[in-house]
């Protein structure tokens, strides 16, 4: 990326990040940023604590749009008849004010675009998900120091990837260079931090136009922070093997799954996994219909009412997860259902590494 692509950048001192957040809040935006929850980090409403942006949150950004559990509707019955159904709440916009997700890493922002294929496509639009998407502006922070488990460039992303971002912050020395990536992002900055020919109002003077020296620093920082194109993970080669007819029954599956416990940690922490179950929770004559996360790694996920289970063992369930991300989803949506964030690698209790699984198949001669 050359200097011309950085024209129009703004500059802000790192010490003004809390002022930036406070200004958004005073402008009636709900600001969600990484917060601590025990030993984990997740996106939550910012309080009085100082903003800290971790390398990557433990829990994925998808929770803000596709919650772990949510009520889709409530109902009351009278005898054997349903007396009333209430679908207000999220659909009516209750509690979903204009929001800003601040401190998102590029891999999580890219993951939302992947999830849009599932929940916000032309053919299938989930109203709960799409409302939250429409009401949220994504502010990403580039990754000056990717983690040891990251392989984002292998899946089409990168530390400076703008996919899914509305506004992007780049760290350069003691400042942030701020770039409006989308029209929504530009609208946010113009609304909350307006710049005029005379400069911004005194109370909004934390943002300034970046000069040529700042732009050169941005170009140099980006060049220094780029990862190798494949980051050592042969994803494309693995996909070519997994896309072959014989891959489903290949003998390699007998080995690569063996350490898997079927705990589901990989799917729950994955920013692109989207399996769910829907059930009714009834107390007396009233109840609610609830959507909960589910996982293809669980035995009950594909259990039929007849008692038959087409994925009876951990081998079949592990194969489903890998094939879905790197074969089936690609065929249906023309993109990989993985952003290389490394959460599944870092949090697997038995150190089962998806990068090693992909490498195994990339080198595999189908048998």
C-alpha beads as a LAMMPS data file, in Angstrom:
LAMMPS data file: protein, C-alpha beads

367 atoms
366 bonds

1 atom types
1 bond types

-500.0 500.0 xlo xhi
-500.0 500.0 ylo yhi
-500.0 500.0 zlo zhi

Masses

1 110.0

Atoms # bond

1 1 1 0.000 0.000 0.000
2 1 1 1.536 3.267 -1.113
3 1 1 1.352 6.735 0.312
4 1 1 -1.564 7.738 -1.920
5 1 1 -3.846 5.219 -0.203
6 1 1 -3.152 6.900 3.143
7 1 1 -4.327 10.361 2.053
8 1 1 -7.153 11.660 4.213
9 1 1 -5.758 10.075 7.375
10 1 1 -6.389 11.711 10.717
11 1 1 -4.043 11.634 13.672
12 1 1 -4.745 11.278 17.386
13 1 1 -2.462 10.967 20.401
14 1 1 -2.709 7.600 22.150
15 1 1 -3.297 9.418 25.417
16 1 1 -6.547 10.809 23.960
17 1 1 -8.173 7.399 23.445
18 1 1 -10.300 7.767 26.580
19 1 1 -11.367 11.243 25.441
20 1 1 -12.318 9.732 22.076
21 1 1 -14.509 7.166 23.837
22 1 1 -16.023 9.754 26.162
23 1 1 -16.933 11.938 23.196
24 1 1 -18.677 9.022 21.478
25 1 1 -20.624 8.288 24.653
26 1 1 -21.724 11.905 25.013
27 1 1 -22.917 11.715 21.392
28 1 1 -25.384 8.959 22.425
29 1 1 -23.336 6.024 21.147
30 1 1 -22.988 2.907 23.274
31 1 1 -19.292 2.067 23.226
32 1 1 -18.309 -1.593 23.468
33 1 1 -14.651 -2.398 23.983
34 1 1 -12.571 -5.230 25.460
35 1 1 -13.295 -5.724 29.156
36 1 1 -12.059 -8.314 31.623
37 1 1 -14.338 -11.093 32.818
38 1 1 -12.367 -13.238 35.220
39 1 1 -9.322 -14.459 33.328
40 1 1 -10.976 -13.849 29.962
41 1 1 -11.565 -10.735 27.871
42 1 1 -14.709 -9.989 25.879
43 1 1 -16.501 -7.029 24.313
44 1 1 -18.727 -5.219 26.767
45 1 1 -20.070 -1.764 27.566
46 1 1 -17.278 0.572 28.591
47 1 1 -17.403 1.807 32.160
48 1 1 -15.145 4.160 34.047
49 1 1 -12.069 1.983 33.659
50 1 1 -9.279 3.034 31.314
51 1 1 -9.495 1.492 27.851
52 1 1 -6.979 -1.293 27.221
53 1 1 -6.775 -3.029 23.843
54 1 1 -5.437 -6.604 24.166
55 1 1 -3.703 -8.399 21.321
56 1 1 -6.923 -10.367 20.830
57 1 1 -9.963 -10.822 23.062
58 1 1 -10.482 -14.312 24.452
59 1 1 -14.108 -14.356 23.354
60 1 1 -14.981 -13.438 19.763
61 1 1 -16.694 -10.302 18.499
62 1 1 -19.576 -12.383 17.083
63 1 1 -21.204 -12.382 20.558
64 1 1 -22.333 -8.785 19.976
65 1 1 -24.383 -9.849 16.950
66 1 1 -25.098 -13.538 17.515
67 1 1 -25.374 -13.933 21.323
68 1 1 -24.640 -17.233 23.030
69 1 1 -28.299 -17.363 24.042
70 1 1 -31.186 -15.026 23.227
71 1 1 -34.962 -14.968 23.418
72 1 1 -36.530 -14.754 19.970
73 1 1 -40.091 -14.353 21.207
74 1 1 -42.314 -14.889 24.242
75 1 1 -45.785 -16.421 24.323
76 1 1 -48.796 -17.044 26.551
77 1 1 -51.280 -19.849 26.134
78 1 1 -54.865 -20.413 27.123
79 1 1 -55.720 -24.069 27.343
80 1 1 -54.467 -25.682 24.130
81 1 1 -54.436 -22.388 22.193
82 1 1 -51.684 -19.783 21.979
83 1 1 -53.220 -16.593 23.296
84 1 1 -50.464 -14.146 22.396
85 1 1 -46.990 -13.958 20.865
86 1 1 -44.631 -11.080 21.592
87 1 1 -41.754 -10.514 19.144
88 1 1 -40.786 -7.067 20.415
89 1 1 -37.516 -6.424 22.176
90 1 1 -34.678 -6.741 19.698
91 1 1 -36.902 -6.468 16.645
92 1 1 -38.484 -3.296 17.970
93 1 1 -35.036 -1.890 18.580
94 1 1 -35.360 -1.997 22.365
95 1 1 -31.913 -1.830 23.886
96 1 1 -30.190 -1.669 20.493
97 1 1 -29.055 1.935 20.358
98 1 1 -26.401 3.042 17.867
99 1 1 -23.229 1.271 18.977
100 1 1 -19.484 1.419 18.387
101 1 1 -17.322 -1.676 18.759
102 1 1 -13.881 -0.262 19.568
103 1 1 -10.635 -2.220 19.649
104 1 1 -11.633 -4.928 17.191
105 1 1 -8.777 -6.763 15.513
106 1 1 -8.874 -7.237 11.713
107 1 1 -9.522 -10.983 11.970
108 1 1 -12.704 -10.461 14.023
109 1 1 -13.947 -7.746 11.645
110 1 1 -13.325 -10.065 8.690
111 1 1 -15.228 -12.820 10.510
112 1 1 -18.376 -10.662 10.564
113 1 1 -18.324 -10.425 6.778
114 1 1 -18.160 -14.234 6.683
115 1 1 -21.099 -14.496 9.099
116 1 1 -23.068 -12.104 6.883
117 1 1 -23.235 -14.943 4.344
118 1 1 -25.220 -16.950 6.883
119 1 1 -27.355 -14.355 8.652
120 1 1 -27.620 -11.435 6.224
121 1 1 -27.659 -12.876 2.706
122 1 1 -30.206 -11.897 0.074
123 1 1 -32.013 -15.215 0.462
124 1 1 -31.857 -15.542 4.266
125 1 1 -31.888 -12.536 6.564
126 1 1 -31.917 -13.031 10.307
127 1 1 -33.653 -9.903 11.682
128 1 1 -31.979 -10.146 15.095
129 1 1 -28.469 -10.310 13.632
130 1 1 -29.018 -7.741 10.872
131 1 1 -30.484 -5.140 13.232
132 1 1 -27.418 -5.361 15.447
133 1 1 -25.145 -5.116 12.398
134 1 1 -26.932 -2.037 11.114
135 1 1 -26.701 -0.334 14.502
136 1 1 -22.979 -1.028 15.029
137 1 1 -19.903 0.774 13.707
138 1 1 -16.729 -1.309 13.766
139 1 1 -13.471 0.402 14.767
140 1 1 -10.513 -1.896 14.228
141 1 1 -6.966 -1.625 15.495
142 1 1 -4.208 -2.988 13.281
143 1 1 -1.936 -5.686 14.697
144 1 1 1.633 -4.486 15.233
145 1 1 2.528 -7.794 16.910
146 1 1 0.492 -10.835 15.765
147 1 1 0.385 -13.804 18.139
148 1 1 2.298 -17.049 17.741
149 1 1 -0.897 -18.898 16.773
150 1 1 -2.034 -16.368 14.161
151 1 1 -2.193 -17.422 10.517
152 1 1 -4.505 -14.719 9.159
153 1 1 -2.561 -14.163 5.931
154 1 1 -3.068 -17.832 5.066
155 1 1 -6.835 -17.322 5.044
156 1 1 -6.919 -14.105 3.025
157 1 1 -6.568 -11.548 5.818
158 1 1 -3.658 -9.787 7.452
159 1 1 -2.604 -7.497 10.314
160 1 1 -3.738 -4.465 8.282
161 1 1 -6.752 -6.031 6.561
162 1 1 -9.627 -3.531 6.192
163 1 1 -12.348 -6.105 5.434
164 1 1 -15.335 -5.508 7.700
165 1 1 -13.915 -2.325 9.219
166 1 1 -15.658 1.034 9.287
167 1 1 -12.800 2.948 10.913
168 1 1 -9.230 1.709 11.335
169 1 1 -6.652 2.802 13.920
170 1 1 -2.959 2.252 13.184
171 1 1 -0.363 2.607 15.934
172 1 1 2.612 4.776 14.985
173 1 1 4.950 5.793 17.817
174 1 1 2.874 7.697 20.404
175 1 1 -0.070 8.306 18.046
176 1 1 -2.897 6.576 16.228
177 1 1 -3.457 7.249 12.557
178 1 1 -7.212 7.090 11.971
179 1 1 -8.717 6.085 8.630
180 1 1 -12.397 6.030 7.636
181 1 1 -12.769 2.772 5.690
182 1 1 -16.514 2.788 4.959
183 1 1 -19.244 5.368 4.471
184 1 1 -20.604 4.427 7.902
185 1 1 -17.190 5.102 9.419
186 1 1 -16.856 8.410 7.613
187 1 1 -20.325 9.386 8.800
188 1 1 -19.418 8.619 12.411
189 1 1 -16.253 10.720 12.333
190 1 1 -17.963 13.630 10.595
191 1 1 -20.865 13.536 13.040
192 1 1 -18.894 13.249 16.271
193 1 1 -15.566 14.883 15.338
194 1 1 -16.421 17.458 12.630
195 1 1 -13.527 19.207 10.926
196 1 1 -14.056 22.659 9.432
197 1 1 -11.763 24.951 7.486
198 1 1 -10.946 26.680 10.766
199 1 1 -10.249 23.344 12.436
200 1 1 -12.376 21.379 14.894
201 1 1 -14.173 22.916 17.875
202 1 1 -11.889 23.258 20.875
203 1 1 -13.461 20.351 22.792
204 1 1 -13.023 18.045 19.787
205 1 1 -9.446 18.914 18.921
206 1 1 -8.078 15.434 19.569
207 1 1 -8.216 14.592 15.827
208 1 1 -5.976 16.367 13.311
209 1 1 -5.130 15.922 9.658
210 1 1 -2.091 13.657 9.233
211 1 1 0.867 15.250 7.485
212 1 1 3.330 13.734 4.981
213 1 1 5.646 12.560 7.748
214 1 1 2.786 10.711 9.449
215 1 1 1.830 9.074 6.161
216 1 1 5.391 7.903 5.525
217 1 1 5.480 6.464 9.058
218 1 1 2.225 4.599 8.357
219 1 1 3.603 3.089 5.151
220 1 1 6.820 2.011 6.907
221 1 1 4.939 0.540 9.886
222 1 1 2.682 -1.463 7.585
223 1 1 5.607 -2.785 5.570
224 1 1 7.440 -3.810 8.754
225 1 1 4.367 -5.533 10.211
226 1 1 3.402 -7.657 7.200
227 1 1 3.413 -11.414 7.742
228 1 1 4.658 -13.869 5.114
229 1 1 1.972 -14.587 2.517
230 1 1 1.251 -18.094 3.804
231 1 1 2.470 -17.673 7.420
232 1 1 3.750 -21.236 7.153
233 1 1 0.268 -22.794 6.808
234 1 1 -0.526 -24.321 3.370
235 1 1 -4.256 -23.602 3.470
236 1 1 -4.735 -23.483 -0.298
237 1 1 -2.966 -26.808 -0.789
238 1 1 -5.041 -28.404 1.972
239 1 1 -8.253 -27.094 0.439
240 1 1 -7.312 -28.596 -2.914
241 1 1 -6.998 -32.023 -1.264
242 1 1 -10.141 -31.647 0.869
243 1 1 -12.097 -30.697 -2.241
244 1 1 -11.412 -34.025 -3.917
245 1 1 -14.098 -36.694 -3.958
246 1 1 -11.963 -39.215 -2.053
247 1 1 -11.083 -36.815 0.800
248 1 1 -14.165 -37.685 2.857
249 1 1 -13.100 -41.293 3.313
250 1 1 -9.355 -40.737 3.464
251 1 1 -7.426 -42.740 6.054
252 1 1 -5.791 -39.565 7.450
253 1 1 -8.985 -38.844 9.397
254 1 1 -8.267 -41.917 11.527
255 1 1 -5.222 -40.137 12.967
256 1 1 -5.803 -36.381 12.975
257 1 1 -8.849 -36.482 15.261
258 1 1 -7.489 -38.751 18.018
259 1 1 -6.557 -36.075 20.548
260 1 1 -9.956 -34.331 20.232
261 1 1 -12.106 -34.477 23.380
262 1 1 -15.230 -33.129 21.680
263 1 1 -15.431 -30.338 24.266
264 1 1 -16.504 -27.688 21.747
265 1 1 -14.105 -24.987 22.964
266 1 1 -12.827 -24.496 19.415
267 1 1 -16.313 -23.810 18.057
268 1 1 -17.464 -21.582 20.924
269 1 1 -14.384 -19.367 20.678
270 1 1 -14.310 -19.374 16.873
271 1 1 -15.406 -16.017 15.399
272 1 1 -17.073 -17.696 12.394
273 1 1 -18.769 -20.814 13.851
274 1 1 -22.516 -20.284 13.802
275 1 1 -24.334 -23.524 14.675
276 1 1 -27.338 -23.051 16.943
277 1 1 -30.357 -24.829 18.395
278 1 1 -33.815 -23.409 19.101
279 1 1 -36.076 -24.601 21.910
280 1 1 -39.075 -23.497 23.948
281 1 1 -38.677 -22.842 27.666
282 1 1 -42.135 -23.038 29.260
283 1 1 -43.251 -22.247 32.789
284 1 1 -46.944 -22.743 33.433
285 1 1 -48.943 -21.126 30.658
286 1 1 -46.170 -18.893 29.342
287 1 1 -42.722 -19.286 27.913
288 1 1 -40.145 -18.079 25.457
289 1 1 -38.470 -19.405 22.354
290 1 1 -34.711 -19.342 22.871
291 1 1 -31.820 -19.656 20.458
292 1 1 -28.588 -21.104 21.892
293 1 1 -25.202 -21.792 20.413
294 1 1 -24.624 -25.407 19.474
295 1 1 -21.597 -27.256 18.136
296 1 1 -20.971 -29.880 15.482
297 1 1 -18.502 -31.372 17.972
298 1 1 -21.312 -32.500 20.301
299 1 1 -22.859 -36.022 19.964
300 1 1 -26.423 -34.693 20.159
301 1 1 -25.924 -32.212 17.332
302 1 1 -26.898 -34.678 14.591
303 1 1 -28.863 -37.202 16.635
304 1 1 -32.074 -38.099 14.765
305 1 1 -35.427 -38.623 16.455
306 1 1 -35.163 -42.269 15.359
307 1 1 -32.027 -42.650 17.481
308 1 1 -29.728 -42.855 14.464
309 1 1 -26.682 -40.605 14.484
310 1 1 -24.859 -40.142 11.147
311 1 1 -21.803 -38.812 13.029
312 1 1 -21.510 -41.397 15.795
313 1 1 -17.895 -40.811 16.836
314 1 1 -15.469 -37.970 17.385
315 1 1 -13.808 -38.789 14.062
316 1 1 -16.920 -37.959 12.034
317 1 1 -17.605 -34.831 14.059
318 1 1 -14.044 -33.574 13.777
319 1 1 -14.087 -34.254 10.037
320 1 1 -17.310 -32.254 9.733
321 1 1 -15.756 -29.197 11.373
322 1 1 -12.680 -29.223 9.141
323 1 1 -14.573 -30.019 5.945
324 1 1 -17.199 -27.376 6.640
325 1 1 -14.670 -24.591 7.138
326 1 1 -12.359 -25.453 4.266
327 1 1 -14.635 -27.176 1.751
328 1 1 -18.421 -26.980 2.160
329 1 1 -18.569 -23.314 3.199
330 1 1 -16.173 -22.404 0.391
331 1 1 -18.391 -24.148 -2.173
332 1 1 -21.513 -22.379 -0.899
333 1 1 -20.118 -18.889 -0.221
334 1 1 -16.820 -18.623 -2.082
335 1 1 -14.846 -17.876 1.079
336 1 1 -13.105 -19.844 3.826
337 1 1 -14.950 -20.056 7.154
338 1 1 -11.748 -19.320 9.056
339 1 1 -9.845 -16.078 9.637
340 1 1 -6.683 -17.547 11.168
341 1 1 -7.155 -15.838 14.538
342 1 1 -5.599 -18.800 16.383
343 1 1 -8.118 -18.918 19.249
344 1 1 -8.799 -22.622 18.672
345 1 1 -5.050 -23.288 18.737
346 1 1 -4.389 -21.310 21.916
347 1 1 -7.359 -22.639 23.888
348 1 1 -7.575 -26.314 22.935
349 1 1 -7.028 -28.287 26.169
350 1 1 -5.151 -31.057 24.324
351 1 1 -3.168 -28.816 21.939
352 1 1 -4.891 -30.037 18.792
353 1 1 -3.621 -27.565 16.205
354 1 1 -5.739 -26.895 13.101
355 1 1 -2.601 -25.654 11.335
356 1 1 -1.032 -29.087 11.706
357 1 1 -4.219 -30.764 10.463
358 1 1 -4.195 -28.596 7.342
359 1 1 -0.510 -29.294 6.798
360 1 1 -1.195 -33.027 7.050
361 1 1 -3.760 -32.857 4.261
362 1 1 -1.681 -30.481 2.143
363 1 1 1.002 -33.190 2.057
364 1 1 -1.450 -36.046 1.752
365 1 1 -1.805 -38.506 -1.081
366 1 1 -5.384 -39.702 -0.691
367 1 1 -5.709 -43.359 0.250

Bonds

1 1 1 2
2 1 2 3
3 1 3 4
4 1 4 5
5 1 5 6
6 1 6 7
7 1 7 8
8 1 8 9
9 1 9 10
10 1 10 11
11 1 11 12
12 1 12 13
13 1 13 14
14 1 14 15
15 1 15 16
16 1 16 17
17 1 17 18
18 1 18 19
19 1 19 20
20 1 20 21
21 1 21 22
22 1 22 23
23 1 23 24
24 1 24 25
25 1 25 26
26 1 26 27
27 1 27 28
28 1 28 29
29 1 29 30
30 1 30 31
31 1 31 32
32 1 32 33
33 1 33 34
34 1 34 35
35 1 35 36
36 1 36 37
37 1 37 38
38 1 38 39
39 1 39 40
40 1 40 41
41 1 41 42
42 1 42 43
43 1 43 44
44 1 44 45
45 1 45 46
46 1 46 47
47 1 47 48
48 1 48 49
49 1 49 50
50 1 50 51
51 1 51 52
52 1 52 53
53 1 53 54
54 1 54 55
55 1 55 56
56 1 56 57
57 1 57 58
58 1 58 59
59 1 59 60
60 1 60 61
61 1 61 62
62 1 62 63
63 1 63 64
64 1 64 65
65 1 65 66
66 1 66 67
67 1 67 68
68 1 68 69
69 1 69 70
70 1 70 71
71 1 71 72
72 1 72 73
73 1 73 74
74 1 74 75
75 1 75 76
76 1 76 77
77 1 77 78
78 1 78 79
79 1 79 80
80 1 80 81
81 1 81 82
82 1 82 83
83 1 83 84
84 1 84 85
85 1 85 86
86 1 86 87
87 1 87 88
88 1 88 89
89 1 89 90
90 1 90 91
91 1 91 92
92 1 92 93
93 1 93 94
94 1 94 95
95 1 95 96
96 1 96 97
97 1 97 98
98 1 98 99
99 1 99 100
100 1 100 101
101 1 101 102
102 1 102 103
103 1 103 104
104 1 104 105
105 1 105 106
106 1 106 107
107 1 107 108
108 1 108 109
109 1 109 110
110 1 110 111
111 1 111 112
112 1 112 113
113 1 113 114
114 1 114 115
115 1 115 116
116 1 116 117
117 1 117 118
118 1 118 119
119 1 119 120
120 1 120 121
121 1 121 122
122 1 122 123
123 1 123 124
124 1 124 125
125 1 125 126
126 1 126 127
127 1 127 128
128 1 128 129
129 1 129 130
130 1 130 131
131 1 131 132
132 1 132 133
133 1 133 134
134 1 134 135
135 1 135 136
136 1 136 137
137 1 137 138
138 1 138 139
139 1 139 140
140 1 140 141
141 1 141 142
142 1 142 143
143 1 143 144
144 1 144 145
145 1 145 146
146 1 146 147
147 1 147 148
148 1 148 149
149 1 149 150
150 1 150 151
151 1 151 152
152 1 152 153
153 1 153 154
154 1 154 155
155 1 155 156
156 1 156 157
157 1 157 158
158 1 158 159
159 1 159 160
160 1 160 161
161 1 161 162
162 1 162 163
163 1 163 164
164 1 164 165
165 1 165 166
166 1 166 167
167 1 167 168
168 1 168 169
169 1 169 170
170 1 170 171
171 1 171 172
172 1 172 173
173 1 173 174
174 1 174 175
175 1 175 176
176 1 176 177
177 1 177 178
178 1 178 179
179 1 179 180
180 1 180 181
181 1 181 182
182 1 182 183
183 1 183 184
184 1 184 185
185 1 185 186
186 1 186 187
187 1 187 188
188 1 188 189
189 1 189 190
190 1 190 191
191 1 191 192
192 1 192 193
193 1 193 194
194 1 194 195
195 1 195 196
196 1 196 197
197 1 197 198
198 1 198 199
199 1 199 200
200 1 200 201
201 1 201 202
202 1 202 203
203 1 203 204
204 1 204 205
205 1 205 206
206 1 206 207
207 1 207 208
208 1 208 209
209 1 209 210
210 1 210 211
211 1 211 212
212 1 212 213
213 1 213 214
214 1 214 215
215 1 215 216
216 1 216 217
217 1 217 218
218 1 218 219
219 1 219 220
220 1 220 221
221 1 221 222
222 1 222 223
223 1 223 224
224 1 224 225
225 1 225 226
226 1 226 227
227 1 227 228
228 1 228 229
229 1 229 230
230 1 230 231
231 1 231 232
232 1 232 233
233 1 233 234
234 1 234 235
235 1 235 236
236 1 236 237
237 1 237 238
238 1 238 239
239 1 239 240
240 1 240 241
241 1 241 242
242 1 242 243
243 1 243 244
244 1 244 245
245 1 245 246
246 1 246 247
247 1 247 248
248 1 248 249
249 1 249 250
250 1 250 251
251 1 251 252
252 1 252 253
253 1 253 254
254 1 254 255
255 1 255 256
256 1 256 257
257 1 257 258
258 1 258 259
259 1 259 260
260 1 260 261
261 1 261 262
262 1 262 263
263 1 263 264
264 1 264 265
265 1 265 266
266 1 266 267
267 1 267 268
268 1 268 269
269 1 269 270
270 1 270 271
271 1 271 272
272 1 272 273
273 1 273 274
274 1 274 275
275 1 275 276
276 1 276 277
277 1 277 278
278 1 278 279
279 1 279 280
280 1 280 281
281 1 281 282
282 1 282 283
283 1 283 284
284 1 284 285
285 1 285 286
286 1 286 287
287 1 287 288
288 1 288 289
289 1 289 290
290 1 290 291
291 1 291 292
292 1 292 293
293 1 293 294
294 1 294 295
295 1 295 296
296 1 296 297
297 1 297 298
298 1 298 299
299 1 299 300
300 1 300 301
301 1 301 302
302 1 302 303
303 1 303 304
304 1 304 305
305 1 305 306
306 1 306 307
307 1 307 308
308 1 308 309
309 1 309 310
310 1 310 311
311 1 311 312
312 1 312 313
313 1 313 314
314 1 314 315
315 1 315 316
316 1 316 317
317 1 317 318
318 1 318 319
319 1 319 320
320 1 320 321
321 1 321 322
322 1 322 323
323 1 323 324
324 1 324 325
325 1 325 326
326 1 326 327
327 1 327 328
328 1 328 329
329 1 329 330
330 1 330 331
331 1 331 332
332 1 332 333
333 1 333 334
334 1 334 335
335 1 335 336
336 1 336 337
337 1 337 338
338 1 338 339
339 1 339 340
340 1 340 341
341 1 341 342
342 1 342 343
343 1 343 344
344 1 344 345
345 1 345 346
346 1 346 347
347 1 347 348
348 1 348 349
349 1 349 350
350 1 350 351
351 1 351 352
352 1 352 353
353 1 353 354
354 1 354 355
355 1 355 356
356 1 356 357
357 1 357 358
358 1 358 359
359 1 359 360
360 1 360 361
361 1 361 362
362 1 362 363
363 1 363 364
364 1 364 365
365 1 365 366
366 1 366 367
